Amino acid sequence: MRRTPARLLAVLAGVVAVLALAGPAVAHVGGDVAGSDFDGRITSVTPEVPGVTVRLLQFGDELEVVTTSGTEVEVPGYSDEPYLRIGPDGVWRNSRSPATYLNLDRYGRAGVPDTADVAAEPEWVQVSTEPRYVWHDHRTHWMSEGQLPPQVAADPDSAHLISAWVVPMTVGGAPVEVAGELTWEPPPSPWVVWPVHLAVAAVALAAGLLARDARPLGGLLLVGGAAALVHALTTPEPPESISSHGGAIASALLPALAAVLVAVLGARAARRGRGAMAGLFALVLGWLLLVQGLPDVDVMWSAHVLAAGPDLLARVAVALLLGLGVGLVPGGIAAVRRFREPAAARPAGPLRDQVT
């Protein structure tokens, strides 16, 4: 009978582990990073066209066009050759345009075949049946991987305007200009960021290793559960071709709610004086927090955060996920060892064999 709670908890840990696998994959859908020192924004769409939406994604790394107007949007390539047609019948891409191949890679490293020719007659290939498309337009982001812009290298402690850009389009044959800018800001000081994360981890470790009882550990479990919930609710809006914003949040809420459940059960066990059980829940929660926080670790050293809502809120949530995750795993193990029931209080001999 004494083994039953542990077995049930092991099953619970396996279930929430499976749930957690879905979270990080969609926590920041549509991109590989959650933080960047670069940031892009659209300053104007001239003229504005009802039913046509243009968005920058991933700090300016991607451009998205969505049309619900029933009118076709045409986007030229870098030499003004036909490149994209986005309309009610889907998306068509010119296989003879060099932009077709250059825009497949963030840094334009894809090979351009000999058949690509800006002067050739277009060969349209349908790439989507939906009236929306996302691509790497190299006018909107910095193209030199691993190399800072010259003005940043000369003065890395100041914010800079890297470039002002324009992407031309036509909507129903009428010209439209999408204008924007790319900026750079210095990242936060590591002397501020790292001590905060280490302090949070130290507090969680001390709650399991040094506290007289499990109540401080239970309080930290609730803080971790709240951080997971905030992190899920600040999931940014993904490209429309991937998901709606509500769908992205709902998907991110799945592992977050699992973390909240574990946190509440652990805090309840701590309040009832069941320190070993609280430690076991802390171990599980620590792992869940790390699984949700590690994909966003670049937030720690980036000037900008990819999140819905205030940047500070998103940063605090990630700091708690990472700091508490690192501290709760060993802290939970320590609590299980320190607060487990003394051997003298257990049934002995034949009686123990009967209850087990």
N, C-alpha and C positions, 0 to 999 in steps of 0.2 A: 504493500500500500504506500510506503514512503517513497517508492520509486516512481509512482504514478505522476505526481506533479512535475518531476524532472522530465519524464518522457513526454508529457503534454507540452511542456515548454520547448522541448527539442522540436516537436512537430510544429509549434507556433513559429519558432525561429526559421524552420525550413520554408514555411508558407510566406512569411514576410520577406525572406530572402528572394523568393521567386517574384513577389510583388515589386520589390525594389529594383529589379533588373529593368523594369519598364520605365522607371522614373528618369534616370540620367539620360537615357537615349532621346527623350523628348523634352527634357527640362528647358533646353534652349534650342528648340527645333529650327532647322534650317541653317545651322552654322556649327563651326568647330570650336569657337572660343566664346567666352562670356565676358571678356574684358579686352580693352585695347587703348593705346594712347592716341590713336587716330580716331577721328569721328567725321562722318560725312552727313550733310543735310541738304535738302532741297530748299532753295530760297524762293523760287517762283516757277509756275507753269504758265506760259504766256502764248495764247490766251487759255484760260481754264475752259475745259470741255466737260460738260455734264456727262456722267457715266464713264469717264475715263479716270482711273486712279493710278498715280505713279508714286512708288515708294522706294526709299533706299533701305537696304537690309545689311546687317552685319557690319555696322560702322562705315558704311559706304562701299563695302566689297561687292554687293550685288544690287542690281536694279530690277524692280518688278513693275510690270505694266498689266493692269486689269481693265478690260473694257466690257461694260454692260450696256453700252449705248446702241448696239446694233450696227455700229460704224467701224470700219476696219482702220486699225492703227498700223502705219508703216514706219519702220525704223531703219535708217540707212547704216551701212558699215562705215569704217573709218576713212574710206576713200569716196564716200558718198554713193557707193554702189548699193543696190537693193540687198537687204539683209533679212529683215523680219517682216511678216505680215501677221497681225494679231486681230482676229475678228470673230464674228458669230460662229463661223465654221471651224474655229480652232486656230492653231499657230502653224504657220508655214515658214520654213527657213531656206534660204538660198544656198544650195550646196556649192555654188561657184564663188561665193563670197569668202574672202580670207577671214572675215570676222566670225564666220561660223565655227572655225577651228580655234582661232585665237581666244575666243570668249569661253571656251570650254574649261580653261584653266585659269586660276586666280592670277597667275603671273604671265599668262600668255605663252606658256612653254609648249603647248601642243603643236605638233608638226602641221604645216600647211601643205596640202598635196599640190602637185603640179597642175591639177585640173582647176584649182582656184584661180580666178582671173576677174579683176574688177570690171573689165571691159566686155566680158562674155555675157551671152544671153542667160538670164537667171534660170536655174533649175530648182523649182520649189519642191521641198519635201515636207510633208506634214509631220510635226513632232509632238502635237497635242491636239486633242479634240475640244479642249476648254479654251475660253477666251482670255487666257492669262499666261504670262511667261516670266521667268526669272533668269537673268544671265549676268556674267561678270563683264560689266562695261568698264573698260580700262581707263576711261576718262574720269571716273569718279573716285578712284582710290590710288594709293601709292604703289608703284609697280616694282620697286627694287627690294627684293627680299633680303633681310639682314643688313640693310644699309639705311641710315637715317637721311632724311632730306638735308640739303646743305645748310639751310637756315637753322635747323634743329641741332645739327652737329656743332654749329658755331655758338649756339646759345641754348643748351639743353634745359636750362632752368626756367625758361619762359614759354608761354603759349605762342603758337605761330599759325598763320593762315598759309597752308601749303599750296593750295591752288583754288582758283575759281573755274568752274567747268560748265559746259553747255552740251546737252545731248539733243540733237534735232529729231523731230518726228513729223509725220503728217497724219492728220485725223480726217478721214473723209476727203482727202486731197488738200486740206488746208494746213499750212505750216504751223507747227507748235514747237516752242523751245522750252526745254526743261533745264533750268539753271540751278546751280548749287555750289557748295564750297566744301573743301576738305581741310580740316584743322588738326593740329597736334597739341597735346597738353602734357606737361611733365607728370610722371606717375607719382603716387604717394611715397613718402620716404620709408625705406625699409626699417628705419629705426623707430618708426611709429607702428607699422603694420605687424612686424614679427613679434615684438613684445606683447602686443594685445593677444595674438593667437596663442602664444606660449603661456600667457597668464591664464587664459580660459582653460587650456589643457591642464595646467597645474592645479587649478581649483577643482576640476573634475576628478583628477587623480587623487588629490588630497581627501576628497569626500569619501572615497572608498578605502583609502589607505590609512587615514589618520583620524577621521571623525569618530566620536564616541558611539554614535548609533547611525542608522541608515537614513535618518530624516534629511540631512543635507543632500545626500545622494538623490533622494526622492524629489527634492525641489529642483535639482539640476535636470532630472529626467523631464519634468514638466517644461522647463525652459527649452530643452532640446526639441521636444515635441512641438512647441510653439514656433521655434525657428524653422522646422521642417514645413509647417503649415504656411508660414509667411513666404518662404522660398518658393513653394508651389504657386501661391497666389500672385507672385510677381513674375511669373513666367511671361516672357515677351510675346507679342503677337507674331505668329509664324507667317511665312508666305502662304497665300491663299491656296496655292497648289498642293500644300502639305496638309493644312488643317485650319479650322477656325480658331480664333483665340480662346473661345469657350472650350473647344475640344482639347486644345493643348493644356489648358489649366486642369480640365477634368482628368486627363491622363497623368499629369504631374501630381495630382491630389491622391492618386492611388497609393504610391509608396509613402506619401506624407501622412495620410490617415493611418497607415499601418504603424508608422513611427509614433503618432499620437496615441494609438491604442496601447502600444508597448509602454510608452511613458506613463500613461494613466495607471496601468496595472502595476508598474514598478513603484510609482509613488504611493499607491494604495498599500502595497506590501510593506514599504518602508514605514508608513504611518502605523501599521499594525505590528511593527516590531519584527517583521520577518526579513531581517537584513540580508540573509543569504539569497533569498528569492529576489529581493530588490537588486542585489548585485548581479544576478543572472539576467534580469531584465535590462540592467544598465549595459551589460556586455552586448546584448542583442541590439539595443538602441544605438550604442556607439557605432556598431558596424553599419546600421541603417543610415545614420547621419553621415558617415564617411562616404557611403555609396552615393548619396545625394549631393554631397558637397564637393567631392574631388573633381567632378567634371567642370566645376566653376572655379578651380583653384587659381586661375590666372586673374581673377578679380583682385587678389591680394596685391598684385604689383602693376595694376593698370589704372589709367586715369579715368576711363569710362567703363560703365557696367551695362551689359545687355540685360535689361529687365524692365518690366512695366512698373511704374511708380518711382518714388524717390530713390536715387542712387544710394543714399546713406542707409536706407532700410534694407536694400538688397545686400549691401556690404556687411551690415551687422548680421543678417541671416546667415550668410556664407561663413562669416567668422565664427559664429556659434556652431554651425554644422561641423566645421573642420576642427575647431578647438575642443568642443565637447566630444566629438567623435574620437579624437586622439586620446583624450583623457578618460573617457568612460570605458573604453575597452580594457585597459589595465586596471582602472579603478574598480570596474565591476568584478574582475577576477579577484582582486584583493578583498573586496567586500564579501564575496562568496566564501573565501577562506577565513576571514576574520569573524564573520557573523554566523557561521554555520553552527548548528546545534551541538553543544558539547557531547562527547562520547558518553559521559556519565548519565546524561539524560535520555539516552536511547535504550530501548529494550535489549536485554542481553540473552545469550544462550538460546535455548529452545524457543523462548517467547519471541525473540527477534526473528528466528527462522520462520515462525508461524505468520508474523505480520508481513514478512517480505515475500 
